[in-house]
């Protein structure tokens, strides 16, 4: 009985790792997408912004409102086209 439990636990762990792997890959592809569009900045801040965009999308916040919020509230004076790049990358890779 213990062997079955150990095998089951190992199988569950492997499944958990397999499920967790795509989230990491999505974060990487999000950063690569941003970099391919000329972004060069702190990864943690980009991921935090991307996750906030996903929260807005899940909450039904209109895209234009999210883009304006990004533009208004970033210290680097992000232009609307740059906000759209973040929005599209987050929607495509993180959400």
C-alpha positions, 0 to 999 in steps of 0.5 A, a space after each residue: 500500500 505504501 508503494 502505491 501511495 508513494 507512486 501516486 504522490 510522485 505522480 501528483 508531484 510530476 503533474 504539478 510540475 508539468 502544470 506549473 511549467 507553462 506559467 513560467 514559459 508564459 512569463 518568459 514569452 511575455 518578457 521576450 515579446 516586450 523586448 522584441 518590441 523595444 522594451 528594456 526594463 526591470 522584469 519584476 515591474 513588467 510582470 507586475 504590470 502584466 498581472 494587473 492588466 490580466 486582473 483588469 481583463 478578468 474584471 471586465 475593465 475596458 481596454 481603453 481605460 486600462 491603457 489610460 491608467 497605464 499611461 497616467 500612472 507610470 513614472 516613465 511617462 509611458 505613451 499610449 502605444 507603449 501601453 498597448 504593447 504591454 496590454 497585448 503582450 500580457 493578454 497573449 502570454 499571461 492571462 
